[in-house]
Amino acid sequence: MIYSTGINNSNQPEGRFEPLTIGRLAPDFVALSTQGYVRLSDYRGKWIILTSHPQAFGAVSTTEIISYAQNYPALSAQNIEIIGLTTDNISAILAWINDIYQNTGISIPFPIISDTDLSLSELYGMISPDRIFAATVRSVFIIDPSGRIRAILTLPVSTGSNQEELLRILNSILIYENYNLQTPANWKPGDPLVVPNPISYEEMVARNEQSESLGYYCPFWYLCYTYLNANNSSSPPAQTNNNVSSG
């Protein structure tokens, strides 16, 4: 059972089906889970990975839940929490996570929400228009400590989420926030980073003339690479050695 808190704000209009986009405040809710009732706003101050799964006892979903559980200690230590969701009733979800424990010895340390009436799935746009038996698509929302949505990933039912990619996205967000540096295509932790485009002619000229002292490699005037600790910072983010650990 899901309860909307009725909270509204200037950039999260009321309306059940208002499309959610990056930068909006994630709609608050109270929901029954495997750890009792959870309220999204109680997690303020933490990063949240809100992840939906089509059903309990799903083969692909089981691999996802196990992967999240294995990474959870490292994520929790870095102020990142996980909230799962399926459209099954709470008894089915409890039986599922008990089955995982009995067969693997792995306990699921985070709550999994029971969204039997699809209210949260619809609120967050997780329902596929061509769904069969009201199954959710595999959606992941990364929510920052202020409650804003920072990334949205949607996958087909047949495709399990990639933990390394989720961590790569979190790393990228943290590096941009802490150092105003961006991540290029196919970036992995430890690879060079991209300096945001110059915003003035003077900055463009300075980059060209002082690239070595700035610690930049610039194959184009608008594209410069650099590394953390070159000249832009004294140390990497606290969460990682440049990145969030994959655990």
C-alpha positions as CSV (number, residue, x, y, z in Angstrom):
1,M,0.0,0.0,0.0
2,I,1.4,3.4,-1.0
3,Y,0.4,6.7,0.5
4,S,1.2,10.0,-1.2
5,T,2.2,12.6,1.3
6,G,0.5,15.3,-0.6
7,I,3.6,17.4,-0.6
8,N,3.9,19.9,-3.4
9,N,6.5,22.4,-4.4
10,S,7.3,24.9,-7.1
11,N,9.0,22.5,-9.4
12,Q,7.1,19.3,-8.6
13,P,3.5,20.1,-9.7
14,E,0.7,18.0,-8.3
15,G,-0.6,15.5,-10.7
16,R,-0.3,11.7,-10.6
17,F,1.1,11.3,-14.1
18,E,3.3,14.4,-14.3
19,P,6.5,13.2,-16.1
20,L,9.5,13.0,-13.8
21,T,12.7,14.5,-15.2
22,I,16.2,15.0,-13.9
23,G,16.3,17.9,-11.5
24,R,12.8,17.6,-10.1
25,L,12.1,16.7,-6.5
26,A,11.3,13.1,-6.2
27,P,7.6,12.7,-5.1
28,D,7.4,11.7,-1.5
29,F,5.5,8.7,-0.4
30,V,4.9,6.3,2.5
31,A,4.9,2.6,1.5
32,L,4.7,-0.9,3.0
33,S,8.0,-2.8,2.6
34,T,9.9,-5.8,3.9
35,Q,11.2,-3.6,6.7
36,G,7.8,-2.0,7.6
37,Y,6.6,1.3,6.3
38,V,9.2,3.5,4.7
39,R,8.9,7.2,3.9
40,L,11.1,8.6,1.1
41,S,11.7,11.9,2.9
42,D,13.1,10.1,5.9
43,Y,16.1,9.4,3.7
44,R,16.9,13.1,3.1
45,G,20.7,13.6,3.5
46,K,21.5,10.4,1.8
47,W,21.8,9.3,-1.8
48,I,19.1,6.9,-2.8
49,I,18.9,4.2,-5.5
50,L,15.2,3.5,-6.0
51,T,14.9,0.4,-8.2
52,S,11.9,-1.5,-9.5
53,H,11.6,-5.1,-10.4
54,P,8.8,-6.7,-12.4
55,Q,8.0,-9.5,-9.8
56,A,9.2,-11.5,-6.9
57,F,10.8,-14.8,-7.8
58,G,11.8,-13.4,-11.3
59,A,15.0,-14.9,-12.5
60,V,16.6,-11.7,-13.7
61,S,15.2,-9.8,-10.7
62,T,16.8,-12.3,-8.3
63,T,20.2,-11.7,-9.8
64,E,19.7,-7.9,-9.5
65,I,18.6,-8.1,-5.8
66,I,21.6,-10.4,-5.0
67,S,23.9,-7.9,-6.7
68,Y,22.5,-5.0,-4.8
69,A,22.8,-6.9,-1.5
70,Q,26.5,-7.8,-2.2
71,N,27.3,-4.1,-2.9
72,Y,25.2,-2.7,-0.1
73,P,27.8,-2.6,2.7
74,A,30.2,-0.5,0.6
75,L,27.3,1.7,-0.7
76,S,25.8,2.2,2.8
77,A,29.2,3.2,4.1
78,Q,29.3,6.0,1.5
79,N,25.9,7.4,2.4
80,I,24.0,5.6,-0.4
81,E,20.8,3.7,0.4
82,I,18.8,1.3,-1.8
83,I,15.0,1.0,-1.9
84,G,13.6,-1.8,-4.0
85,L,10.0,-2.2,-5.4
86,T,7.9,-4.9,-7.0
87,T,4.2,-5.1,-7.7
88,D,3.8,-8.3,-5.6
89,N,2.1,-8.5,-2.1
90,I,4.3,-8.3,0.9
91,S,4.0,-12.1,1.7
92,A,5.3,-13.0,-1.8
93,I,8.3,-10.6,-1.4
94,L,9.1,-11.9,2.1
95,A,9.0,-15.5,0.7
96,W,11.3,-14.4,-2.1
97,I,14.0,-12.9,0.0
98,N,13.8,-15.8,2.4
99,D,14.2,-18.2,-0.6
100,I,17.3,-16.2,-1.6
101,Y,18.7,-16.5,1.9
102,Q,18.0,-20.2,2.2
103,N,19.7,-20.9,-1.1
104,T,22.6,-18.5,-1.0
105,G,23.1,-17.3,2.6
106,I,22.7,-13.7,1.4
107,S,20.4,-11.5,3.4
108,I,18.7,-8.6,1.7
109,P,19.6,-5.6,3.9
110,F,17.4,-3.0,2.3
111,P,13.6,-2.6,2.1
112,I,11.6,-3.8,-0.9
113,I,8.3,-2.1,-1.3
114,S,5.0,-3.9,-2.1
115,D,3.2,-1.8,-4.8
116,T,0.2,-4.1,-5.4
117,D,-2.1,-1.3,-6.5
118,L,0.6,0.2,-8.9
119,S,0.2,3.6,-7.3
120,L,4.0,4.2,-6.8
121,S,4.8,2.6,-10.1
122,E,2.4,5.0,-11.9
123,L,3.6,8.0,-9.9
124,Y,7.1,7.4,-11.0
125,G,6.3,6.4,-14.5
126,M,7.6,2.8,-14.2
127,I,4.7,1.1,-16.0
128,S,5.3,0.1,-19.6
129,P,2.3,1.0,-21.9
130,D,2.4,-2.5,-23.4
131,R,2.9,-4.3,-20.0
132,I,1.7,-7.8,-19.5
133,F,0.0,-8.6,-16.2
134,A,0.8,-5.1,-15.0
135,A,4.5,-5.8,-14.7
136,T,6.8,-2.8,-14.2
137,V,9.7,-2.2,-16.5
138,R,13.1,-2.1,-14.8
139,S,13.5,1.5,-13.7
140,V,16.2,3.0,-11.5
141,F,16.1,6.5,-10.0
142,I,19.2,8.0,-8.5
143,I,18.0,10.6,-5.9
144,D,20.4,13.1,-4.3
145,P,20.6,14.0,-0.6
146,S,18.3,17.1,-1.2
147,G,15.6,14.8,-2.7
148,R,16.2,15.7,-6.3
149,I,16.3,13.2,-9.1
150,R,19.7,13.1,-10.7
151,A,19.5,10.2,-13.1
152,I,16.8,7.9,-14.5
153,L,17.4,4.5,-16.2
154,T,14.7,2.4,-17.8
155,L,15.4,-1.1,-19.0
156,P,13.2,-3.8,-20.6
157,V,12.0,-6.6,-18.5
158,S,14.5,-9.0,-20.1
159,T,17.6,-6.9,-19.2
160,G,19.1,-6.7,-15.7
161,S,20.6,-3.5,-14.5
162,N,24.4,-3.1,-14.4
163,Q,25.8,-2.2,-11.0
164,E,29.0,-0.9,-12.5
165,E,27.1,1.5,-14.7
166,L,25.0,2.8,-11.7
167,L,28.2,3.4,-9.8
168,R,29.8,5.0,-12.8
169,I,26.9,7.4,-13.0
170,L,27.1,8.2,-9.3
171,N,30.9,8.8,-9.6
172,S,30.3,11.1,-12.5
173,I,27.7,13.2,-10.6
174,L,30.0,13.4,-7.5
175,I,33.0,14.4,-9.6
176,Y,31.1,17.2,-11.3
177,E,29.7,18.4,-8.0
178,N,33.0,18.4,-6.2
179,Y,35.4,19.4,-9.0
180,N,33.3,20.9,-11.9
181,L,34.7,18.2,-14.2
182,Q,32.7,16.0,-16.6
183,T,33.1,12.4,-17.8
184,P,33.5,11.6,-21.5
185,A,32.0,8.7,-23.4
186,N,33.0,5.3,-22.1
187,W,34.7,6.9,-19.1
188,K,35.7,4.6,-16.2
189,P,37.1,5.6,-12.8
190,G,40.7,6.6,-13.2
191,D,40.3,7.7,-16.8
192,P,40.9,11.4,-17.8
193,L,38.0,13.8,-17.2
194,V,36.6,16.6,-19.4
195,V,36.9,20.2,-18.5
196,P,33.6,22.1,-19.2
197,N,33.5,24.2,-22.3
198,P,35.1,27.7,-22.0
199,I,32.5,30.4,-21.5
200,S,34.6,33.4,-22.7
201,Y,37.2,34.2,-25.3
202,E,39.7,35.0,-22.5
203,E,39.2,31.6,-21.0
204,M,39.6,29.9,-24.4
205,V,42.9,31.8,-25.0
206,A,44.2,31.0,-21.5
207,R,43.6,27.3,-22.0
208,N,45.5,27.4,-25.3
209,E,48.4,29.3,-23.8
210,Q,48.5,27.7,-20.3
211,S,47.3,24.2,-20.9
212,E,50.5,22.6,-19.6
213,S,50.5,24.6,-16.3
214,L,46.7,23.9,-16.0
215,G,47.3,20.2,-16.4
216,Y,45.1,20.1,-19.5
217,Y,45.5,18.2,-22.8
218,C,43.4,20.0,-25.4
219,P,43.0,18.3,-28.8
220,F,40.3,21.0,-29.6
221,W,39.9,24.4,-28.2
222,Y,36.6,23.4,-26.7
223,L,37.7,19.9,-25.5
224,C,40.3,19.6,-22.8
225,Y,41.1,16.5,-20.7
226,T,42.6,16.5,-17.3
227,Y,43.0,14.2,-14.2
228,L,41.9,14.7,-10.7
229,N,44.9,15.9,-8.7
230,A,46.5,17.5,-11.7
231,N,45.9,21.1,-10.7
232,N,42.2,21.0,-9.9
233,S,42.2,19.4,-6.5
234,S,44.3,18.3,-3.6
235,S,42.5,15.0,-3.1
236,P,39.7,13.0,-4.6
237,P,36.2,12.8,-3.2
238,A,35.9,11.2,0.2
239,Q,33.6,8.5,-1.2
240,T,36.2,6.9,-3.4
241,N,39.7,7.1,-4.8
242,N,38.2,9.4,-7.4
243,N,35.0,7.3,-7.3
244,V,32.4,5.3,-5.4
245,S,33.7,1.9,-4.6
246,S,31.9,-1.0,-6.3
247,G,32.3,-3.1,-3.2
